[in-house]
Amino acid sequence: MSFLELKGLSKHYGNVVAVAACDLSVAKGEFVCLLGPSGCGKTTTLQMVAGFVEPTGGGILLDGVDITNVKPDQRGLGIVFQSYALFPHMTVADNVAFGLEMRGVPSGERRKRVDATLELVHLGAMASRYPRELSGGQRQRVALARALAIQPPVLLLDEPMGALDAKLREEMQIELRALQHRVGVTTIMVTHDQAEAMTLADRVVLMNKGSIEQVGKPFEMYERPNGRFASTFLGKANVFETTRAQSGATVEVSGYRLPTGDAERIGELEYIVRPEKIEFAADASALVKGRVSARVFLGNHWLFQVDTPLGTMQLTHANTGLPQANEGDEVGLRWAPENARLVPRASAAGVA
Amino acid sequence: MNPPRNWLPYWLTAPGVLMALAFVALPLVITLSLSLYPFLPGGGVGDQMTIANFADVARDEYFHVIFARTFAMAILVTLLCILIGVPEAYVLSRLSARWRTVSIVIVLGPMLISVVVRTLGWAVLLGNEGVINKLLLGSGLVNEPVKMMFTFTGVVVALVHVLVPFMVLAVWASLQKLDATTEQAAQSLGAGLTTVMRRIVFPQVIPGVLSGGLIVFALAASAFATPSIIGGRRLKVVPTTIYDEFLGNLNWPLGAALAVVLVVIVLVVSMGMNRFVERRYKQVFQ
């Protein structure tokens, strides 16, 4: 049963469509990420759920109740803002207590719940500090504690990791994931970082230009992108245009017959292979040959750029300590048929 | 060896410093010294130093009433300016760019006109034969004109009008630094509009309210044109009393003593207020 439901939710600013008829249902306790490049409408969607932006059309159902026209202060949702929006003139404890105070929770119980929530985010010792006296990571935890203290039915996170440095971000992601599992709160997070979305989400909602491109579990979506945008925004991909009229196990790209796992699909297509699915091969078994034009060492893996008759291809190999091909080497490339996907060609121009 | 001293900053600030010395410090020192000499009936100043003028001010009931009235007026005007100026600044800061420009002109426009002219305008409005009384009488709400000229209320109303822009500007400066998402955060936690204003916005603009309040208080306590036109002789405040002592009674030393007392009280109250508020709300001042 879906707990939070968006039905044809849309937002227009004059003639500009920020969000076009967006349908989504989120199950209770689920962690959903709205992922997309800036300007894709993900934040507007979140703001509509929060109640800060009035939808042009469609509706929002929470646990079966229509909350489309409910004021933000009556929705009772927990929100973590990108800037954290902590109250600078209140202590950490007062920040966390604010929502409980608004709900008229008596002061004794309020203190207990504030303490418990601060323990949850490992900030018990910081209760009497002011926000400015905390580090970025600590502030983020206070924002999280403040949103969770009211025990909201839904937690909304707007780019919560945006202001953290890379190392801290990774730690907080793991912690947030664990916290969400423990508390079991239904969560919607907005992010433009595909790695973050895949790390945290049960389900990723990929958005582009105001529309939902694809919805799926991170692994499924990575392995089976439904188009060029999904394949290139979520990870990297080698994409070639192709057309075929008949189903079959191969497809023709620039005069080469290449294998594919999607035997059924026909029409105007794109042929997609992920860089890490390509391996070097001896002449006889190679699908295509080329010359290594660039080689980059990235610590845990190598990135190769190979000029082939199909075009420039990228491939990555784990750094296993073995010697690798050098720049200028002639190499053969091979990939398994099931790792080559066919997707319908995007009709709209300019899809990255 | 020390590097050669750079004298340029001193030369560059010299004109300003000299101006301040000549037009601010020197008159104050002269006033202070004048207040320490006796008044000779007939309009002269004696040459024996004395504190008699200050003793007069301290003893005379007449001056107590005037000082009490002046500071009651200044405090009331300051409070009213906070009450009007803070919401006004908030509304202005939330307007769209175009309306904001228009509104700034409306708010600050009066400051381009001389205080005397603006106050005479209030006299036209507040008089027994004035616009307000004509309307009230015409509509039958009152049977005889409501007395507003030469009253405390009249002076307060006119002073608030004159001084509210200072409060708006000061609070506005503070509002620029306010993170608007803190208001959304408070809303999401269940706070209604008034709670957001009282608990979230107001405490964060306290520095602006303080600096605006100090400016308004000091200007209200030392205002001359408005109290002298609206209040007149019947409702004297310290600045108009000083004027009368200097130019009416020709008692320059007593006038100087009154001026010194006024300056000292304004300074002490302002500094005390500053200390108190900064300590009380120290988190928003850092």
Contacts between the chains, C-beta under 8 A, distances in Angstrom:
chain1	res1	chain2	res2	distance
A	50	B	184	7.7
A	50	B	188	6.3
A	51	B	188	7.9
A	52	B	184	5.7
A	52	B	187	7.9
A	71	B	187	7.9
A	72	B	184	7.1
A	72	B	187	4.6
A	72	B	188	5.7
A	73	B	187	4.6
A	73	B	188	7.2
A	73	B	189	7.8
A	73	B	190	5.2
A	73	B	191	5.9
A	73	B	192	5.7
A	74	B	190	7.7
A	75	B	188	7.4
A	76	B	190	6.8
A	77	B	188	6.2
A	78	B	188	7.2
A	79	B	184	7.5
A	79	B	185	6.7
A	79	B	188	4.3
A	81	B	181	4.7
A	81	B	184	7.1
A	81	B	185	6.1
A	82	B	181	7.9
A	83	B	179	6.0
A	83	B	181	5.5
A	85	B	179	6.0
A	85	B	181	3.9
A	85	B	182	4.7
A	85	B	184	6.8
A	85	B	185	4.0
A	86	B	182	7.4
A	86	B	185	7.8
A	87	B	182	5.8
A	87	B	185	7.5
A	87	B	186	7.4
A	87	B	200	6.2
A	87	B	204	8.0
A	88	B	182	7.8
A	88	B	204	6.6
A	88	B	283	6.2
A	88	B	284	6.3
A	89	B	203	4.4
A	89	B	204	6.0
A	89	B	206	7.9
A	89	B	281	6.7
A	89	B	283	4.9
A	89	B	284	4.9
A	90	B	283	7.9
A	98	B	186	6.9
A	98	B	189	5.3
A	98	B	191	7.5
A	98	B	199	7.8
A	99	B	189	3.5
A	99	B	190	5.9
A	102	B	189	5.6
A	102	B	190	3.6
A	102	B	191	5.3
A	102	B	195	7.1
A	103	B	190	5.9
A	130	B	283	5.1
A	132	B	283	7.4
A	132	B	286	6.3
A	146	B	185	7.5
A	146	B	189	7.1
A	147	B	188	7.7
A	150	B	189	6.3
A	150	B	190	7.2
